[in-house]
Every structure is written in C-alpha cells, then in structure tokens.
Amino acid sequence: MRPFIYQTHPQRIVFRAGALATLGAEADTLHARKLLVLCTPQQRDLAERAAEVLGARCAGIFDGAVMHVPVEQARLARARASELGADAVVAIGGGSTIGLGKAIALESDLPIVAVPTTYAGSEMTPIYGLTEGGLKRTGRDARVLPRTVVYDPDLTLGLPVAMSVTSGINAIAHAAEGLYAGDRTPVSDWMCREGIAALGRALPVIATAGGERDSAELRAARGDALYGAWLCGAVLGSATVGLHHKLCHTLGGSYNLPHAETHTIVLPHALAYNAPAAPQAMAAIAAALGRPHASGPQAVFDLAASLGAAVALRDIGMREEDLDRACELALQAQYPNPRPLAHREVRQLLDDAFHGQRPG
Ligand SMILES: NC(=O)c1ccc[n+]([C@@H]2O[C@H](COP(=O)([O-])OP(=O)(O)OC[C@H]3O[C@@H](n4cnc5c(N)ncnc54)[C@H](O)[C@@H]3O)[C@@H](O)[C@H]2O)c1
C-alpha cells in the first residue's frame, strides 16, 4: 500500500431529484436568515424559483455572474451583499456563478449554499479565481468552500446537450488527472473510477435523448451524470492537478477559449503525453469508460467525438499563430506532472489538439 494523507473537507451534500425544495431547510441548518441568491442573467428564472423556496429568508437576487469572475462583478456582488445585510449566499448555476459566490466569501466569510446546474465541480473545491485586466489569478482558501451543496438533477434536465457533453468531459478531466496525482489516495482513486464510469454511462444517453426533456431513462442518466460530477469535483478539491489543467488554464485565461470545450479537446492529448509515465491511470480511465482494450487517451477522444463535441482547438477560436506563445506560457509556473515537461513535445501536443488529431 502506498503511504498517503487523506484530508477531507467539511461539507454537507444533499443529493436528490427535487432537492431545490429543501433550500429553506438547508438555510435554517446554517442558521442563515438573509440569503442573497446569485445567478447569471440567463438563469434569472431559476434564481427566482430559489427565492420563492427561501421565502422571507431571501434578501435579494444578484443576476450579474459572468465567466471567469471579473473583479468588477465581484465588487458589485459584494456591495449588494453588504447593502442587504446578507448572512449567506446561494449560488445557483454553473462554475461562473459559484465562482462569484466564492469571491464574496473570500472577503466576507459568508457561507455559500451551492446549487450546481452543470458538471464543472467548483462547488466541491476551495479554489477561487478572479480576473483583473485580462489576467486570471487563482488561489485556495478554506473560506470559499461551499458549506452546503444541493444537487438536484432536475435542474440539469434543460442543460443543452452540447454543454452537457463538454461539461461532463470537464468533470472527467478532474478525475483523470486525479488518477496520477502525487497526493492521490485509495479513496480518491475509487472516486475517480466511479465518477468517470458514471459520466461515461450517462453522457451517451443524454446525447441520444437530444432535446427530449422527460423520460425515466433520461432522468436516471441526469442523476448519474451529476453524481459523477460530484465525485470528480471532490477529487479536484483534494488532489493536485497536472499538465492538462495547466494547459486549459493557459488557453482559457490568455486566449479566452470556452472553459468546458477547451477541457474536452485538450484532455486526450494531455493524457497521451502523460501515458508513458502513468500507464495504470490510463488503463483505469479506459476501463471506467467501458473500453478496457482501448488506450485511455483514445477512449476519451472517441467519447467526445462520438457525442458530437468539437475535437480541434481551431474550431473553438484558437489561432495557429498563438500556439508558440501558448506553449511558452504553459511551461511557466508548472503544475506537478508525472512526466517532466519538454518544450518540443508539449508544442507537438498543442499542434495535435489544434488539428483534432486522434491520439496514436
Ligand atoms: N474553482 C473551481 O474549482 C472551478 C472548477 C470548475 C470550473 N470553474 C470555473 O467555472 C467556470 C465554468 O463553469 P461552467 O462550465 O459550469 O459554465 P458557466 O457557469 O459559465 O455556465 C455557462 C452558461 O450556461 C448556463 N447554464 C448553467 N447551467 C445551466 C442549465 N442547467 N441549463 C441551462 N443553462 C445553464 C449559465 O447560465 C451560463 O450562461 C470557469 O470560469 C471555470 O474556471 C472553477
């Protein structure tokens, strides 16, 4: 048995279809009396449903969450929370909304109740990000970890298929890197395999259902996908990440590429880079995806391609002339990685991802 340190985070997780209805009771558990509900402009209706469930406990709604948490939005949201005398925030939405909740908690210590509606996993991590002057800085702080997470698969029934697929593969990326993290444990290894398998089963069902919103099979798949996202997010919150996340932070932060799509495209290539140094992780990924005879990187690439996701960076706005600079940036302030980073090979990786080459 490898030696390990297992550090858990104090969080309460409520998981069930219809769990949004328990929001008031969850606020009471935290002794919160005045909650500010956060959302994106697109999810205002959902925030109003949350406000209705909270009743008199709702202090107001702030619908200004946007991708990558610009400091200007964080300041506005903090000011709103303090004007209203909020004693907690409810962040209902994807990683961007939960990120805004974290920006408030970072300076005010207000507890966060997260109600995730994508598979990004931010609700399970003490990691925050703030963007100022085009630069995104991230950090870890126990104050930003949501105290309560309410997982309600019903809230994901309307998540468009394309976003479901890329967000699901974004979650798989957390677990895939968790399988070769230096600080992994037997428990996190299990969570990685279970999380990848749940998403690997659910995403094809969700993609096949297309726009259909209600069948027992689809509801079961939405439940499985969110369960997988929980496990993968928990791994992101406890294990270190490597080359894949570094590349995605670089491409997202410096070239403004969309978060989940970038993860989906880069993952097979980052895994192929690390495969010689982490063969057991690759075998575990392929087995969890039900492809024990394929390689891990190919199993991930085939999953994305078969579900209609973009597989080439050139198709999501990356410019070929920026690849050299992206490579330089990715090699700076490196994250721990099982295989040392070599300039020529990382540049080749970016080229393969740019053209959407299936990993060999
Ligand atoms: N700190 C962390 O640990 C962590 C982890 C993962 C992601 N993130 C951050 O989260 C952001 C990305 O989050 P994301 O991928 O969830 O996207 P997002 O939160 O930006 O959401 C994208 C869009 O989808 C909409 N949406 C969300 N759920 C929906 C639903 N169920 N139905 C219909 N529309 C819905 C949103 O309103 C938004 O318009 C990035 O900024 C990333 O850096 C942070």
The ligand as a Gaussian input file, in Angstrom:
#p B3LYP/6-31G(d) Opt

LIG

0 1
 N      -12.793000      26.993000      -8.757000
 C      -13.041000      25.775000      -9.197000
 O      -12.793000      24.796000      -8.513000
 C      -13.645000      25.618000     -10.560000
 C      -13.943000      24.333000     -11.047000
 C      -14.533000      24.209000     -12.305000
 C      -14.831000      25.352000     -13.053000
 N      -14.513000      26.585000     -12.560000
 C      -14.816000      27.817000     -13.321000
 O      -16.183000      27.770000     -13.729000
 C      -16.334000      28.412000     -14.980000
 C      -17.033000      27.491000     -15.969000
 O      -18.201000      26.949000     -15.392000
 P      -19.250000      26.137000     -16.267000
 O      -18.554000      25.333000     -17.274000
 O      -20.164000      25.487000     -15.296000
 O      -20.015000      27.266000     -17.116000
 P      -20.813000      28.589000     -16.660000
 O      -21.100000      28.617000     -15.221000
 O      -20.051000      29.757000     -17.233000
 O      -22.182000      28.413000     -17.450000
 C      -22.237000      28.611000     -18.855000
 C      -23.633000      29.079000     -19.259000
 O      -24.569000      28.023000     -19.083000
 C      -25.682000      28.467000     -18.334000
 N      -26.206000      27.317000     -17.592000
 C      -25.663000      26.737000     -16.495000
 N      -26.413000      25.695000     -16.105000
 C      -27.447000      25.598000     -16.966000
 C      -28.565000      24.719000     -17.096000
 N      -28.743000      23.690000     -16.260000
 N      -29.414000      24.923000     -18.097000
 C      -29.235000      25.929000     -18.986000
 N      -28.197000      26.806000     -18.925000
 C      -27.312000      26.636000     -17.924000
 C      -25.127000      29.585000     -17.477000
 O      -26.119000      30.440000     -17.014000
 C      -24.149000      30.253000     -18.425000
 O      -24.819000      31.140000     -19.255000
 C      -14.945000      28.800000     -15.456000
 O      -14.716000      30.162000     -15.155000
 C      -14.037000      27.914000     -14.617000
 O      -12.762000      28.467000     -14.428000
 C      -13.944000      26.733000     -11.328000

